[in-house]
């Protein structure tokens, strides 16, 4: 009998990360962790086989903590998953919309559902995460308080859904990366691939411009470039990047060679299959 994969995620049962695991790995055993640090530690220690970690959202932008934690973790990206986020307004059983005076959820969820919060005239209260707010109001049994969380959270904590799919933007989608202790590169020419890497350029005039020039001249599509400070140092900037292709592809190999020449640090974090969702937001040529 094959042992079930144990996949760590940040949050409580019913969180969107939990849903992503259920969709991507239906037979896996989801492992809730209180913080991102706890989730990454569980993977590093071997307590979990993989991790399902959100890295960016189409409405809220990047999950800043991960861009700091991932490079230092020593973990590798072995896959990605895109999850359309559908928020539900829920409360203890028997509650009516008119009973609600406040609504609790993660700060991003509250920000993504401003329209209904204004319409109902209720007070938003920031909680640690969406599923945690659902569990909390279930335990308190107060009909004046609602939560914004997933349909799975409502099922788990026995809550009534008072309003469905309340997110302001229909395109609300979160991208997750699947993390592992060891690198496992996807095979070259096995389909659309993504290569993720981090780097720091040398302290030279126009170093970033020169470092990235090779991607343009070699026809490599860069889909993400994020910068962030290292250890609070205004002059030490690290970059996180996603590009299409495999490091052994001729064009990308040349581009990375040029990048490394102008960089003081460089590390490939993962080479993995591009999720099919990417095809839905490809730009069309004018």
C-alpha positions in Angstrom: 0.0 0.0 0.0 1.4 3.4 -1.1 2.0 5.9 1.7 -0.1 9.1 1.4 1.8 12.3 0.5 1.7 14.7 3.4 1.5 18.3 2.2 2.0 21.2 4.5 0.1 24.5 4.1 -0.3 27.7 6.1 -3.7 28.1 7.7 -6.5 26.0 9.2 -8.6 23.3 7.6 -10.8 24.9 5.0 -8.2 27.5 3.9 -7.8 28.2 0.2 -4.4 26.4 0.4 -6.2 23.4 1.7 -8.6 23.5 -1.3 -5.6 23.8 -3.7 -4.1 20.6 -2.2 -7.4 18.8 -2.5 -7.6 19.8 -6.2 -4.0 19.2 -7.1 -3.4 16.1 -5.0 -6.8 14.5 -4.2 -5.2 11.5 -2.4 -2.8 13.5 -0.2 -3.0 14.2 3.5 -3.2 18.0 4.0 -1.1 19.2 7.0 -2.2 22.6 8.5 0.5 24.9 9.9 0.1 28.1 12.0 2.6 30.1 9.9 4.5 30.1 6.7 7.7 29.5 8.6 6.1 26.4 10.3 5.0 25.1 6.9 8.5 25.5 5.3 10.1 24.0 8.4 7.8 20.9 8.2 9.0 20.4 4.6 12.7 20.9 5.5 12.5 18.5 8.4 10.8 15.8 6.5 7.6 16.0 8.6 5.8 16.9 5.3 6.7 15.6 1.8 5.6 18.8 0.0 4.2 22.2 0.7 1.4 24.2 -1.1 2.3 27.8 -0.6 0.5 30.9 -2.1 2.9 33.2 -3.8 0.7 35.8 -5.5 -3.0 36.9 -6.1 -4.5 38.6 -9.1 -6.2 41.2 -6.8 -3.9 41.5 -3.8 -0.6 41.1 -5.5 2.4 39.2 -4.2 2.5 37.4 -0.9 5.5 39.3 0.4 6.5 36.9 3.2 7.2 34.1 0.7 9.6 36.1 -1.4 11.7 36.6 1.7 11.3 33.1 3.1 11.6 31.0 0.0 15.2 31.9 -1.1 16.5 31.4 2.5 14.6 28.1 3.0 16.8 26.0 0.7 13.6 24.4 -0.7 12.8 24.0 -4.4 9.7 24.6 -6.5 8.5 21.4 -8.2 5.1 22.6 -9.4 2.5 25.3 -9.4 -1.3 25.5 -9.1 -3.8 28.3 -9.9 -6.9 28.5 -7.8 -9.9 30.8 -8.6 -10.8 32.2 -5.2 -14.5 32.2 -4.3 -15.4 33.9 -1.1 -18.6 33.0 0.9 -20.3 35.0 3.6 -21.1 32.7 6.5 -22.5 32.7 10.0 -23.7 30.3 12.7 -26.9 28.4 11.7 -30.1 30.3 11.8 -28.4 33.7 11.3 -30.1 36.2 8.9 -28.3 38.9 6.9 -30.0 41.6 9.0 -28.5 40.1 12.2 -24.9 40.8 11.2 -23.0 43.7 12.7 -19.4 42.8 11.9 -17.5 40.4 9.6 -14.2 38.8 10.2 -11.6 37.4 7.8 -8.0 37.7 6.6 -7.1 41.2 5.5 -6.8 40.1 1.8 -10.3 38.5 1.9 -11.8 41.6 3.4 -10.1 43.8 0.8 -11.4 41.5 -2.0 -15.0 41.8 -0.7 -15.4 45.5 -0.1 -18.6 45.9 -2.1 -20.8 43.6 0.0 -19.2 44.9 3.3 -20.2 48.4 2.3 -23.6 47.3 1.1 -24.4 45.5 4.4 -22.9 48.4 6.4 -21.0 46.0 8.7 -17.7 46.5 10.5 -14.7 44.5 9.0 -12.4 42.9 11.5 -9.1 41.5 10.5 -8.4 37.9 11.5 -5.4 35.7 11.1 -6.8 33.7 8.1 -10.1 32.9 6.4 -10.7 29.4 7.8 -9.6 30.5 11.2 -12.2 33.2 11.3 -14.9 30.6 10.3 -13.8 28.3 13.1 -13.8 31.2 15.6 -17.3 32.4 14.9 -18.5 28.8 14.9 -17.1 28.3 18.4 -18.5 31.7 19.7 -22.0 31.1 18.3 -22.7 34.9 18.0 -25.2 35.7 15.3 -24.1 39.3 15.0 -20.7 38.2 13.6 -20.1 36.7 10.2 -17.0 35.4 8.5 -15.7 35.4 4.9 -14.1 32.1 4.0 -14.4 29.1 1.6 -17.3 26.8 1.0 -15.1 24.0 2.5 -14.7 26.0 5.7 -18.4 26.4 6.0 -18.8 22.6 5.7 -16.1 21.9 8.2 -17.3 24.3 10.8 -21.0 23.8 10.3 -21.9 27.3 9.2 -24.7 28.6 7.0 -23.7 30.5 3.8 -25.6 33.7 3.7 -24.2 35.1 0.4 -22.3 33.2 -2.3 -19.3 34.2 -4.4 -19.1 37.7 -2.9 -15.6 38.6 -4.3 -15.5 42.0 -6.1 -13.5 40.7 -9.0 -14.4 37.5 -10.9 -10.8 37.0 -12.0 -9.7 36.7 -8.3 -7.1 33.9 -8.6 -4.2 32.8 -6.4 -1.1 31.2 -7.7 0.5 28.6 -5.4 3.9 26.9 -5.7 4.6 23.3 -4.7 7.7 23.1 -2.6 10.0 20.1 -1.9 13.3 19.4 -0.1 15.1 18.3 -3.2 15.2 19.8 -6.7 13.3 17.8 -9.3 13.6 19.5 -12.7 11.0 18.8 -15.3 12.4 17.2 -18.4 13.3 19.4 -21.4 10.8 19.4 -24.2 8.1 17.8 -21.9 5.6 20.7 -22.6 5.4 24.3 -21.5 7.8 24.9 -18.6 8.6 27.6 -16.1 12.1 28.2 -14.7 12.3 30.2 -11.4 15.5 31.7 -10.1 16.8 34.3 -7.6 19.8 36.6 -8.2 21.6 39.6 -6.9 23.4 41.8 -9.4 26.9 43.2 -8.9 27.2 46.8 -7.6 28.0 48.2 -11.1 26.3 51.0 -13.2 23.4 49.6 -15.2 24.1 46.1 -13.9 20.5 45.1 -13.9 19.9 46.4 -17.4 22.9 44.4 -18.6 22.0 41.3 -16.7 18.5 41.2 -18.2 19.5 42.1 -21.7 20.2 38.5 -22.7 16.6 37.6 -22.2 15.5 40.1 -24.8 18.3 39.3 -27.3 17.6 35.5 -27.0 13.9 35.8 -27.2 13.1 34.5 -23.7 9.8 35.5 -22.2 10.1 36.7 -18.6 6.7 36.5 -16.9 7.7 37.8 -13.4 10.4 39.9 -11.9 10.2 40.9 -8.3 12.7 42.9 -6.2 13.0 43.0 -2.4 15.6 44.2 0.1 17.9 41.7 1.8 18.1 41.9 5.6 16.6 45.4 5.6 19.6 46.7 3.6 18.5 49.5 1.2 21.5 48.7 -1.0 21.2 44.9 -1.1 18.4 44.0 -3.5 17.5 40.5 -4.4 15.4 39.6 -7.4 13.0 36.7 -8.0 12.1 35.8 -11.6 10.0 33.4 -13.6 10.8 32.7 -17.3 9.3 30.4 -19.9 11.5 27.4 -20.8 14.1 25.0 -19.6 17.7 26.1 -18.6 19.0 23.7 -21.2 17.1 25.4 -24.0 19.6 27.2 -26.2 18.1 30.7 -25.8 17.5 30.5 -22.1 21.0 28.9 -21.5 22.6 32.0 -23.2 20.4 34.4 -21.3 21.3 32.8 -17.9 25.0 32.8 -18.8 24.8 36.5 -19.4 22.8 37.1 -16.2 25.4 35.2 -14.1 28.2 37.3 -15.5 26.6 40.4 -14.0 25.4 38.8 -10.8 27.1 38.2 -7.5 24.6 35.5 -6.5 22.4 33.2 -8.6 20.3 30.1 -7.9 17.7 28.2 -9.8 14.8 27.5 -7.5 12.8 25.3 -9.8 12.1 24.0 -13.3 8.5 22.7 -13.4 5.5 22.3 -15.7 3.5 25.4 -16.5 -0.1 25.1 -15.1 -2.7 25.0 -17.9 -4.3 28.1 -16.4 -1.4 30.2 -17.8 -2.9 29.7 -21.3 -6.0 31.6 -20.3 -4.1 34.9 -19.8 -1.7 34.8 -22.7 -1.5 38.2 -24.3 -2.6 38.4 -28.0 -0.4 40.3 -30.4 -1.9 43.6 -31.6 
